[in-house]
Amino acid sequence: MNYPGYTLVRREDCPEQHGVLTVLNHDVSGATVLLVENEDTNKAFGIGFGTFPSDDTGVFHILEHSVLAGSEKYPVTSPFLQLLKSSMASFLNAMTFPDKTVYPFATPNETDFRNLMDVYLNAVFCPLAMVDKAVFEQEGWHRDADGTVSGVVYNEMQGALASPDAQLQNALERAMFPDTAYGFVSGGDPASIPALTYEKYQRVYRRHYSADNCCITLYGKMDMADKLARLDQDYLSKMPKAAARPRLTMQDEQPGAFVELPYYTDQPKPDEVQCALAWYTGAFADRERQLGVEILLGALLSTNSSPLKAALLAEQLGADIDIGFDDSTLQPTLELLLRGATVDSARKFAPAVRKAVDELLKTGIPHDLLLAALNEAEFASLERPGSLPDGVLDAINAATGWLHTGDAALLLHTDKLFAALRSKLEEGWFDTLLRELFAPAPVQVLQIPTAPKTEDAAAPARTDGKLVLEHPLTAADLGRCHPAAPPLCRQPVPEFLL
């Protein structure tokens, strides 16, 4: 097939998506484009940018809000809110992740699709915010006449970072990733947001919102040639490649790192201590291993009667144990969280996990539990339970795979992974995986309810480089949980704005 203006990387059947995948590179701009051609009439579009925080100012969160506030071709206030009134879209939104920002939509109507695609592209590539400081001040921060700081993102994050779970997660992320983007608050810390200047905001936009730093997905039953031509003629052909696109860096692992932090509350209770333990699970690109971790956690920790969780609960160290697993980042992680503990019992949590794992390995993981967890994970991957349209989920997955490996189609293929893991059920492969995962000392954060001090010195905001911040109220957004996990894990949630 011919793709004028694009170079074909590969074209392949994809049974999981009930169609054909085509990966293209745009010749002038360097943009990656993924076509998912199938019979789904709920057509979808998504464009994702690699966005890597270098401080806690929440610049990418503010940019996400800002580009939705009008563009050169659509210079109206809140064009997306206007679209909601007339569009037939089944999904229309934008999302900020710790390492990317994605703008997807889905609609069954062809005319609506063409209009929405142009609005989205004009918004991200030609936002009025780059020439109108008022947008930055409205969406990010400004100082009112009485001296108080306000702004949409600033106000939002004050609430988002107030909970003990959010503070615990933020501390855990910093302990695990002290030298990379994942250690910062992608949503923005109110203590740091006012340090963001309009000039830096503009520079960050120009650096990251470039065509060679994006992955575009077109999904469903549509005239792909027409959409590719529109992309090329109206936008991509006008955007030559930059000298070099921004890249994520790898973090040296931090086994054994320990952080103790207070949670300030007027009524501290000794039995509301929380203890989080976390481990790195290997390379993102090793999808067989990451899927194996998912299945392992499902078999051993998904319910109170699962063997590893049952053994830990029997120790009576706290009220409950939650699990979290995030395999969407460059360095995936898993987490165990002990809730409702005391200081003494929380300190026993890591040794108890080590003991329970060792005991389980003496007899081996029950085959029937692994098989059931594998079947459940495979069913979920095919049926895709949840509220996101298939095309929107594919756009997010395409941006994730492209970002970490350069392969936009990587996460859309699962059949061979499940087949390979099914063949390993009898080989002791999962026992080896369990042993490897929990062999290193965990990163540990102990959170202790504490009465507020009468005079707290102001903590330095992390706004330039890697300043150490001793601030009790900073945290990441809410946790995006793995489907099989309870509601807590390391990955901040994509934020839905509309």
N, C-alpha and C positions, 0 to 999 in steps of 0.2 A: 504494500500500500504506500501511497505517496503522501507526505506531510510537508507541504511547502512552508519554509521558514523554520523547520524543526529537523533534528537528527534523530532517527529511530535508535533507541538503546536496545529494546527488545519487545517482543510481542508474544504472549503466551496464554494458553487456556488456564482458567482458574475456576475449578468446580465449586470452591467455597463461596465464590461470588456469583456463581451461575452465569458465567460469561467469560470475557476475554480481557486481559490486562495489557495495556500498551504504555511503555515508559518512553518519554521523549525529552530531549534537551532543546531549548530554544536557541537558535544559532546566534542571534545578536546579543540577547540579554544574559543567556546562561541559565534561565529559569528551568526548573524541572517540572514536567507536566505528566500526570498519570491519568490515563483514560480507563474507566471501568465500564465496559460496554456489556449491558445485559438487558433484560426485558422489564426492569423495574420502572414504572411510570412516575414514581415519586423521585424525579430527577434531583441531583444534588451538585453543589459547587462548594469548593473550599479553597482558601489560600492561607498558607501558614508560613510564618517567618521565624527564623531562629533568633530568639531574644534572650540574652544572657545578662542578668543583673551583675553590676560590679559594686553596688552599694544598696542601702535600704531605702532609697528615696522613692521606690515604686514607679520609676519612670516608664516602664513598659505597661503597667496597669493604667497609668494616666494617659499614655499614648493610645491605648485601646479605647478608652472613653472618648478621647479627643477626635480620632479619625471618624467616629460615628456622629460628629457634631457639624457636618457640612463639608462639602468639597467644591472644587472649582466648577464642575459641571452641575452640581446640585447644591447651590449655596443657600440652602434653607436651614432653619434651626431644626435640629433633630430629624434628619431625613428618614432615619430608620423608624422612628415613631410614626411618621407620616405613612411609611410603607405598610406598617402593621394595620392601618385602617383600610387599605385597599388591596393588599396583596393576598394571593391564595396560598402563600407559603405555609407548609406544614412545620417548618423550623426556620427561624431567622434570628441569628445571634452572633456573639463574639466571645472568645474565651482566652484568658491569660493563664498560662502554665508557668512553672518555674524556669523553663528553658525555651518556650515557644509561645507565639500568639497566633490563634487560628480564627479565621472569619468564615464560617460556613452557613449555607442555607439549603433548604430543600423545598421543592414545589412541584406539583403535578402538571402545571400549566406552562406551555412553551413560551408564550409571550411574556408571562410573568418571569420565567427563568432568564430570558434575555435582558429584561429590564433590571432585575436584581443583580445579575452578573456585572452589568455596567455600573450600577450604583456602588457595589462592593469594590470593584477595581478602582473606580475614581476616588472612593473614600480612602483606600490604603495608599494609593500612589499620588493623589493630588489633594491632600486635606487642607482645609482653610486654616487649620491650627498652626501651620507653619508660617503664616503671614498675619495671623490675628492672635495677639497675645492674650486677648480676653478669653479665648477658649481654654488656654492653659490655666489661667487664673480661676476659671469656673470649675473645670474638671479636676485640676490638681490642687492648688492652694492659693490663697490670697489673704491679706491681712485687712480686717474690717476697720472701720473708723475708730472703734474702741480698743484696737490693738489685738483683738483675738484672731486666731488663725481659723480659716474655714476653707471648704472646697469639697467637691463630691467625693473624691477618693480619700482625702484626709478624714472626712467625717465617717465614711464607711469603715475605714480601717481602725478607727478608734474602737468601734464596737467589735470588729472581727478579732482583734488581738487581746481582748479583755479576759477571755475565758482561761481557766487553768490548762485545759487541753491544748489550746493554741500556744500558750507560753511554753508548755512542755515540748511540743513538737518543734518549735523554733529553736529551743536550746539543743534538742537532739540533732537537728539538721546542722547547726553550727559546729557541734562536736564531731559529726561525721564528715563534714565538708568545710573545714576552716579556710581552705585556700581556693575554693571555686565558687561558681555562680550559685550552686545549690545551698550554700551557707547563708545566703541573703534572703530577705523577705521580699519575694517577687511582687507582692501586693502593695508593699510600702509600709514602713513604720512611721506613725505620726511624729515620732521624735526626730526623724530624719527627712521627712517629706519637705519641710520648709527650706531645706538646704538646696533643693533642686532649683536651678535657675532656668529661665526661658531659653537662654543660649545653649546650655548643656542639653536640654530637652530637644532642641532643634538638631544638635549634632548627633545625638543618639538616634533620632529618627532617620537622618540621612545615612547613618552607618548601617542600620539594621533593616530598614524598610526599602530594600533594593531588590530588583528582580532576580539577581543572581543569588539572593539569600532567601528564596521562597520556593515552596512546593505547591503547585496548583493541581487540584483534583476535579475531574469532570466525571460524573457517575450517572448511569441509568440509560434509558432508551431515548436517544436524541441524535441529532445530526452533529456528530463530533467534528466533521470537517468545517462546518459553519462556525462552531464555537472556537476552534483553533484559529481560524482566519480572523475572527473578531479580536481575540487575544493578541495576535501578532500585529495586526494593522493599527488597532486603537491604543495599545499600550506597550507590549514587549519590544517591538521593533524600534521604539523611541528611547530605549533604556540600555545603553551599552554596559558591558560588564565592568565591575569595579576592579581595582587592582587585586584585592583579596577579600573574601567574605569572612566575617567573624566566625570564630570557632570556640567550642567548649574545650576545657582542659580537664585532664584526669586528676583525681585527688589521690594522693598516697593514703592508703587505708590507715585507720586510726584505732586498731584493736586495743582494748583496755582503757580507752579514754573515759574519764569519769567527771561528771558535772553535778554539783549540788546547787539547787536554786530554790529561792523562796517563792511561794505564791502568797501575795499579800491579801489578807482578808481580815475584816473586823472581828470575825468569830472563827479563829483557827481551831480545827478539831484534830486531835492526835491520830485518829483512825482514817484520815482522808489524805494520807501520803500516797503519791503515785511514783512508780518506778518503771522507766522504759529501758528495755534492752534492745539493741539493734545490731544486725550483722549485714555485711555486704554479701551479695549472692552470685557474684561473677560478672562476666561481660554481657552487656546488652545484646550484642550480636549473636551470642550463643543462645538462640531461641529454644533449642531442645532443653538446655539446662534450666532456663527460666520457666518454661512450661512444667518441667519436672518439679521445680520448687512449688509452683502453684498446686500441683497434684499432691505433693508431700504434705503441704500445710492443710489441704482439704482432708487428707486421710488422718492426720495426727492431731489437729487442733480446731477443727471446724465446729465441733459441738462439745458440750461438757462431758459427754461419754467417750469422746475420742481419746485414745490412749495417752498421748503426751499431755493434753490439757487435763484429763482426769487425774493423772499422777501429780501435776502441779497443784490442782485444786485440793487434793488430799493433804497437801502440806499445810493448808489453812494459813497462808501468808497474807491473804487479803480477801476482799469481797468477790472479785472477778478478775478474769484475764482476757484481754482483747488481743487480736492478732492483726497485723497489717503487712501488706506486700505490695510494693510498687516496682513494676518491671518496665516502666515507660521512660526512665531516666538513663543517662549514660552509664551510671553505676547503680544498678538496682539494689534494693535493700529490703530486708524483712524486719519486723518489729514485734516484740511481745510487751504488753503493757499490763502491769499489775495495778489494780485499782483498790481503794479502800484498805490500804495497809498502814502499819505503823512504821516509824523509822527503823526499829529493830527488825521487823519482819521483811521490810523492803530490802534491807541489806543482805538478806538470805535468799533473795530471788534468783540471782545469777548462779550461785552454787546449786540451788534446787533444780534449775534448768539443766545444768551440766550433769547432775546425778540422774535425772529422769531420762535424758537422752542416752546416757551410758547403759542404764538398765534396759531400755527399749532395744538397744543394739545387741544385747546379749542373746535375745531370742529372735530378733529380726522383726521387721514391720509386717503385720498380717497382710497376706496377699489379697484377701477379700476387701479390705479397706482401701488398698491402693487401686484395685480394679474399680471399685465404686466411685472413688474420687476422680479417676481418669474418665470414666463414662459421664460423670456429671459435668466435668470441665469440657468434654467434647460436645455434649449436648448444648451447653451454654454458648460455645463458640459458633455453633450452627444456627441456633434459634435466636441468639442475641437478645435476651430479655432486657428491658429497659425502655426509656422514653426517647432515645435518639434514633432518628431514621438511619437505615443502613448506610446510605450515602454519606451522611454527616460523620458517622463513626469511621467509615473508610477514609474520609478526608483527614480526620485527626490521626488515624493510624498511619496514613501515608506520610504526613508531615513528621511524625515521630520516627519512622524508619528511615526516611530521607535524612533527617537531622543527624542521627547517630551513626548511620552506615553508608549514606548516599543512595540507598535502595528504597525507593518509595513503595515498592510492592512487597517488601519483606514481611510485614505483619499481616498481609492479606492471605498468606498461604499458611494453612495449619494441618491439612490432611496428613502430610508426610511426617510431621512432628508427632502427631498422635499415634500413627502406625509404628514409628520407631520406638516410642516409649512403651507402647503395648508389648512390643517384642522383648523389652528389657524387664518386664515385671518379674520374670523367673530368674533373672541373672544376679540379683543382689545389687543392681545398679542404684536403687533408691536407698538402700542401707548405706552405700558408699556416699551418696549425695548428702544424706542426713549427717553422717560423720564429718564430712568436709565443711558443711555449713556452720556447724556449731563448734568446730575445733578452735577457732580463734576466740580470744576473750572478747565479749561484746562491748560495744560502746554503751555507756550507761548514764542515764540522767535520773537523779533523785529529786523529786519536787516535794517540798515541805510547806504546808500551810503555816503562815507566819503573820503575827500582828504587825501592822505598818509602823515604821519608825516615825518619830515626831519630826525629825529633820533628816530628809534624804538628800544627799548631794546629787545634783543633776548629772546624769551619765552622758558621756560624749557620744554624739550621734555618729554612726558609721556612714559617712557620706563621701569618703575619698580613700581608696585603697582598702586596706584590711585593718582598720582600727578595731581594737577590742572594745566591745560594748557591754558594760555591766548594767543592763537596763531590765528591770523585772517585768516590764509589760510588753516586750517585743515578742512577736511570734509570726509564724507563717499563716497563710489563710487556713481555711478548714481543710481536713484531710480527704483526699480522693481515695476511696478505698477500693481495693481489689474486690470484684464481685463476690468472692467467697469469704471475704473478711468482714469482721465487725467494723463499726464506723470510726476507725482511727488508723491512719497510716501516714507515712512521711510526706507523700506527694501533695502539695497544695492543690486545692480544687480549681478547675476552670471556673471562672466567674461569669455568670450569665447576667448580662446588663439590661436586657430589654424585657 
